[in-house]
Amino acid sequence: MNTVDIPGEWEQSADQIKQDAKTCIVTCIIIGKNDSGKSTFCKYLVHTWTASEIRVGYVDSDVGQSTIGPPTTVGLKIFNTPPNQHDYSNFLELHFVGNTSPEGFLLQTLHAVKRMADKSHQQGSQITLVDTTGFVGGPVARIFKLHKIEMLRPQWIVALQAEDEMEHLLRGYEKMGWRVIRLTCSKQVAARSQAERQKYRNERYKAYFKSAKVINCPIHKVVFPSGILGTGQRINLQELPKETYMSDTKYLYIEKCGSELLIVIDRLVESMPFYKLKEYFSVTSIACIERFELKDLLVGLNDKDGNTLGLGTIIDLDPLDDKLTLFTPVQDIHKVTAIYLGNIKVEQGEKECGKMRHVRYL
């Protein structure tokens, strides 16, 4: 932190929050737009508070530009002493969200933040510091931030803003009784382009997957909470009537799950008789997974207690052979009970190569 020009108001706010930690357990949430200096401010707070012998739990929920843990996750690190820069790269816990933005993954993000904040409290943190994404504009962001604050019930909300771009949020928080500290963005903060943000994420992926290996996981031993694979009755394709026959497909797997039909296929083709399948099986919807599209999809690997053991990318999914092939640094694959499908594809564990909807509803 010696190379950062620390504004006087940063020091005052750090001391103000520190005084609370002498009498109670404190949660402090930091909000601001992209490139407002949230992560730099959080590092300053960690350094300052630990120098005063305060145990700090740093919850990093900036899923796109994460400081702790790889992108698409909410990470936690506990600090007892002022850290060096490399100390942030080694997380204590992480929880998989599945996207580099909360958009489309609001529930997953809230769940991950709450879980990591609870872990911080369990670890005896005197102050739990929650860094957030720059997702602050528009009605969805407004409601999302409000629910996050109501869920965490922080003693302090610290807002970094260049002018008054977050007053639409802050005035509402104050009317509801929350204590708000307004700070101006540091003059040293430099805006980063999308290319620079992408490069940063790729570096984080590469570092995380450095020790990854190819592993096979039996499908019948795990659950896919974001899909319905393995939860229904497997259909014998030989028993299908002729009018539902699909001559253009080389690979096909079907399950009936209540009012849904799950189809795993190499590629989706227009000639598939979906309406006839719906009629024959008396289902209201068909969920289709294309094996080809799953390649390189980022997934979260959780144990029976809901802890994220780590991340992986899919090499192949073959329900017919009961085999999921992953590229992952997780060694205790036998502990994995749930596999959460994300929205990001990471080629060879090194760089993002697109996004996808892993299930299409027809």
Secondary structure, DSSP 8 states (H G I E B T S, - for coil): -TTS---HHHHHHHHHHHHHHTTS-EEEEEEE-TTSSHHHHHHHHHHHHHHTT--EEEEE--SSS-SSSSTTEEEEEEESS---GGGGGS-SEEEE--SSSSTT-HHHHHHHHHHHHHHHHHTT-SEEEEE--S--SSHHHHHHHHHHHHHH--SEEEEEESSSTTHHHHHHHHHTT--EEEEE--TT-----HHHHHHHHHHHHHHHGGG-EEEEEEGGG-B-TTS-TTSSEE--GGGS-GGG--TT-S-EEEEEETTEEEEEESS--TT--HHHHHHHHT-SEEEEEEHHHHTTEEEEEE-TTS-EEEEEEEEEEEGGGTEEEEEES-S-GGG--EEEEEEEEEETTTEEEEE--S-EE-
